[in-house]
Amino acid sequence: MSRKYFGTDGIRGKANSFPMTPEIAMKVGMAVGYLFRTSGQGRRVVIGKDTRRSGYMLENALVAGFTAAGMDVLLLGPIPTPAVAMLCRSMRADIGVMISASHNPFYDNGIKLFGPDGYKLSDALELQIESLLEEDLSGLMVTHGEIGKAKRVDGDIYRYIEFAKRTLPRNLSLDGLRIVVDCANGAAYKVAPAALWELGAEVITINNEPNGLNINEECGSTHPVGLIKKVHEVRADVGIALDGDADRILLVDETGSVINGDQLMAVIADSWARQGKLQGGGIVATIMSNLGLERFLADQKLSLARTKVGDRYVVEHMRGNGFNVGGEQSGHIVLSDFSTTGDGLISALQILACVQEEGRPLSEVCHKFEPVPQLLKNVRTNSKGSLDNSLVKSAIEDAEQRLGDKGRLVIRPSGTEPLIRVMAEGDDEGLVEKVVDDLVNVISSVKSAA
């Protein structure tokens, strides 16, 4: 069955347009509630959201659907995605829901679903939900005496704050560190500054005044310019950039340089391996992670397993093969000793632990390898079939031969936009640029001819 609603990270789209309408949100609640109720898994749901204005609309629609299916709902309010996953387990909920479009602009929104174990729902369950969304569910709902209850709960963000704080080694604090945290006007605007301050840091917070329309607006992990400026201005030791739902992170060091997910994974993997905590003999990353990371890990006798782009694929490989560190270059870091999904705050704390333990500045701690030159360009197209064209296939083979064993090529259709992404990396920067430009030109010419 082809997917009409679910992508790689739940259901997502523009608010008040298909599929992010209140009607569909209500049906999602009804369908998920029906599946869980009839399978005997229980009837408790926790719902969190980020700070988008449309979250109110979708939240109320989901509540209507879940209660109509006989589920009891606990509303957590604005809270990070990883906190919903954690509280789903902590509060013995059967379903966790996060209303968020992550790093996207305010006009987008999405619905992420978690099972009682805190992991995102399986493909099989998502397909069952897809099927139910195409049906008339009114005849499957409970009778009037079985309709569920809903209430807003206060204070549960403090459960998550305490949980995050406990991931820092007991003998460590953040005393002496001046930290700027960019909350992206998103879900962590209360949580992140509080946790860092309670651990002893001097905290300067920016972009922590959400108004429903300014989430991710020229701030956060996708726009670190303001954070870099603030780090320089206050002479901070560390800058932390979260995204709208705080499941991804980038750091800025004391010199103003941005540190991406590849370097962060290298730091954590190296530290945990030395402590005997690293499982699986390496880490899991995606096809987009830099070749420099792979070479660094190999030098440490550690492996790099690559998956398709998307943190769900990283998590699936981790769970299936016994890894406890994985993530994406974009800053989704999954540390399964603590969390079932990407967690920006907990990832930051693991890096800060290394800074405190080593007594060195962030710029030194987080420079584990020199990234090889990497270039990504997008070709806009309405047809993914361009990649099946004989000219394109021949150009890809030629590019791979030119890069040889000194580089890497990744060609993939975007999962969310009408784009084909062309990425190459290698030791010869000029060759990398030429390979990408040549491929972009061939794909564009084929698209134009079509």
N, C-alpha and C positions, 0 to 999 in steps of 0.2 A: 504493500500500500504506500503510495507517495504521500509525502508530508505536506499538508496545507497550512498548518498552524505552527508547529514546533520547528525551531531551528536548532543550532548547536548549543544554545543557552536559553532554553525555554521558548516562550512566545514573545515576540517583540514587534513593535511597529509604531507609527505615529498615533498619538493619543486621539481618540474619537474617530479614528479611521480603521478599517479592517486591518488586522484582527484585534486592535486595541480599543474595542468598543465596550460599553457597559453590558450590552446584551451577551457578547461572547464571554466576558469575564464572569457573568452570572452562570452561564452554561458550563464554564470550566469548573466553577465551584460545585455545580450540581453533578457533573460527570465524575470528577475526582471523588467527591463525597460518596456518590453511589458506589463506585468501584471499591472504595475502602470499607464502607459500611457492609456491603454484601459479602465481602471476603472475610469478614469477622476480625478485621485488624484494629477496630476501635473507632472512636468518634471525636477525637480532640484535634483541633487545628490551631496552629499559631501563624499569625500573619504579621509580617513586618513590611516596611516600605522605606524608600528614600524620601527626598524632600520635594519632589515634583508636585505641582498643583494637581495634575491629573491623578495622583495617587489616591486622593480622597474619593474620587468617582469610582475608580477601579476597586478600591478597598470595600466600599459599600456594596458594590455589585457582587463581589466575591462572597461577602458575608451572606447576602441574600441567597446565593446559590448553595453555599455550604449548609446553612441552617435549613433550607428547604429539603436538603438531602439527609437531614437528621444529625448533622455534625455540630458540636459545640466549638465556638471560636474564641480565641484569646487574641486581642489586638495589641501588638507591641509598640506601635507608633514608629517614628523614624529610628532606624537601627541598621547597622551594617549587615550585608548578606551573610558573612560568616557567623554573625551572632544569631541569625535565624536558624542556621544549620546546627549550631551548638545548643541553642535553647530547645530545639525540636527534641534533642536527646535528653537534655537536662529536665525538661518539663513533661517527659513521657508523652509527647504529642505523637500522633499518627501521621500527620502531614505538616510540613512547613511550607509557607508561601512567602516569597519576597517579591514585592512590587517595585521593579526598578528596570531601567535600561542602562545600568552601569555607567560607562563613560560617555554615553550619547548625550546630545543636547536635551533641554527640558521638554521639548515638544514630543519626544519619543517616550515610550514607556514599555514595560514588559512584565511578564509573570514567570518566575522561576519556582519550581516545585521540588521539594525534598521529601524523602521518605522518613520513617521513624528512626533510621540509623544516621540521619543527617546527610546522606548522599543524595545527589540529584536522581530523579526517577530513571528507571531503565528505559531503553528504547522500546521494549515490549509494552511497558505500561503506557508510554507516551502514545504508541500506536492505538492502544485500546481507548485512550482518551480522545484521540483524533476521530476514531470511529463513532464514539458517542456524541461528539459535538455536531455530527451530521444528522443526528436523530432528534425526534421529539421526545424530550425527557420527562414531560409532565406526568406521564403515567407511571414513572419509576420513583417518584418522590414519596416521602413518608406521609402518613396521615397527620391530621392537625395536632394530635396529642403527642406526636414524636418529633415535632419541629425543634431544631436545636436552639441553643442559647448563644448569646455573644456578649462579651464584656471587654472593656479596655483595661489593661493591666499596667500599673505604674511600677517603676523601680527595677524592672527586669534588665534594663541596660547595665545596671550595677552588677548583676550576676556575670555578665559578659566581661565587664571591666576587671573584676576580680579573677576571672578565668584567664584573661590575657596576661595580667600581671604575674600570675603563678607560672607562666612559661619562662620567665626570666629566672636564671639560677638563683637559689636562695641567698647565696653569699654576695650577690651583686645588687647594686642600685645604679641609678643614672645620675648620682651626685656629680656635680662639676661639669655636666654637659648643658650647653645652651642649644636648644632645639627649636627650629621653626617648623610648624606643621601646617600644611595647606590642606584644609578639609574639603575643598572643592564645592563648598556650600551644599554638601551632601549629607549622607546618612551618618557619618562619623563626627559631625560637628560638635557633639557633646562628649562622645566616648573617647576619642583619641587624645585630646588635650588633657582630659581628666586622668587617664591612665598614665600618661607620661609624667604629669606633675606629681601624682601620688608615688611614682617610683623615684622621685628625687630630682628630676630635671628642671631646669629653668625653661619654661615653655612660652614661646611667642606664637600666637595663633593667627592665621590669616584665612580669609574666605570661609568664615564660620557664621555667616549671617544669612541663611537661606530665606528666600522669599517666594519660593515655588517656581520661579522663572530663571534663576541665576545658577542653577546647578551645572557644574563643569564649564561655566562660561569664562573662557580665557583664564582658566585656573585648573588646579589639580594635576594629576599625572600625565594628562595629554597636553597641558600647556604650562610647563614649569618656569616660564620666564619671570613671572612675578615672585615665585619662590626664590629663584636665583638672586634677584634684586634684593629681597628681604634678607637672605643669608649674608650677603655682602654688607648691607646696611647695619645690621646688628652684630656683625662678626660672630655669627653662629658657628657651632661645631658641626651641626647636621641640619639638613633640610629634609623633611618628609612630605612627599606628595601622594595623596590618596586620590581615588576617583570617586564618582558619585555614590557608589554603594560600598566602597572601601574594601573590595576584594582584590585590588591590585595596588602596587606601590612602585614609585621611583624615589631614589634618594639623590640629594645634592650635597656634595662634600664642601668643606670649608673654603675651597678655592672657587666654588661656583660651578664645578663640573657635574654633569648629570650621570648617575650610575643606574644602568638598566638592569632588567631581570637576569640577564646572563651572568653579569658580575656578581649579583647578589646570590644566585644559586651556587656559583663557584666558591664564594666565601663560606656559605653554610655547609656545603658538601665537604670542603677541606677541613673545617672546624669539627664537624661531626665525625668524619673519618678518623681524625686524630684522637677523638674521645671514645672511639669504638661504638658510636651511636648510629652511624650511617648503615642503612640496610639496603640489600639488593646489589651491593658492589658498585654503586654509582648513582646516577640520577636519571630522571625522565624529563625530556624537553620536546619541543616541536621541531618540525623541519625548518623553522625560521631562525632557530638559535645559531649563533655565530660559530664558525669553524674554529675560532680561537678558543672557545669554551671546550669544544671536543678535544682539542690538542692538549689543553691544560689538564683536563681530567685524565687523559691517557698518560701524561707524565706522572700523575699521582697514582697510576695503576687503578684508575676508576673508569667505569664505562659511561657512555651517554646513549640512552635509548631514545630514539626520535619517534614522534607520533604526528598525526595530522594536526593542523592548527585548531585550537579549542581546548580549554582547560578540562572539559569532560573527557576528552581522549587521553589526556595526560593522567587524570585520576584513574580511568579504567585500566591503563597499563600499570600504574603503580599498584593498584589493588590486585591485579592478576599476577604480578611478578615479584611482589615483596619489596618494593621500593618505599622509602618514607620521605624522599625529597624529590620534588618535580616542579615544573612551572613553564612559563613562557617569557620570552624576551621582553614582552610588553609590561611585565611586572606582576602577573598572576603567579604567586609562589604558593605551592601546596606542601604543607608539612604535616604528614598524616599522623605523626605522634600527637599532634594537638588538634588538628582541624580536618574536616572532610572536604573543604573547598579552599579556594584562594583566600588568604587573610592578610591584608595589608599591614594591620597593626602588629600582629604576631610575628610576621616576617621582619618588620622593622626592629622589633625587640631582640630577635636573634642576631641581627647585625650589630645592634648597639651592645649586646653582650660581648661580642668579639672585640669591639672598640675598647670597652672597659677592661676586658681581660688582658688584651695585648698592650694597652696603654699607648696606642698609636693613633694618629688622626685618621679620620674616615678615608681620606684620599689615599693613604697607604694601605689600610686594611682592605679596601675594595678595589685594589688594582692587582688582580690575580693574573691577568693575561692581557696581551695586546690584541684587540679584535682585528681580524683581517678585514680589508676593505669590502664592504657589502653595499649593494645598490638594489633598491626596489622601485620599479615603475609599474603603473597601472595602465591597462588599455581598456577603454570603455567599449563594451560590445553588448549586443542583445542576444548573442548566440555563443554558448559555451562550445558549440560544435566547431568553432574555429580551430580548436586544438586537434581536431581529427583531420584537418586539411593536410594533404601530402606535402605541400610547400612548408607548412609550419612544422610538421614532424621532421622533415629533412633539416630545417634550420635549427631545431632543438638538438638533433644528433650532432650537427656540426659544432654547435656551441659547447656541448659536453666534451667533445674531442679537443677543442681549443683550450678549455679549462684544465683538462686532464686530471691528474691526482693532486694538483695544487689549488683546486677550487671546487665549487659546488653550484649547481643550478637547480632552482625550484620554480616550476610553472604551475599555477593553480587558479581555478576560477574562484572568485570571492563567494562566500556562502551567504552574504547579505546584500551585495550590490551587483549591478550588471558590469562586472569588471573581470579581466584576467590579470592576475598579478604575476609579474616577471621579476624574479630575484636571482642575482648571481653574487658570488663572493669568491675571493681568491687573493693570493699574495701580490699579484700584479694588478694594481688599481686601474691602470689604463686599459688592460685587457678586459677587466670586469665591466667597465663603462661601455666598451665597444660591443661586447657580447650582449648586454642588455639592450642597448640602442638598436642593434641589428635585429634582435628578436622582436622588439616592439614595432619596428618598421614592417617586418614581415607579417606579423599578426594584424597590424592596422591595414595593410594593403589587401589582405585576404578579406577582412571585415568590410572594407570599402567596396571591393569587387562583388561581395555577396549582396 
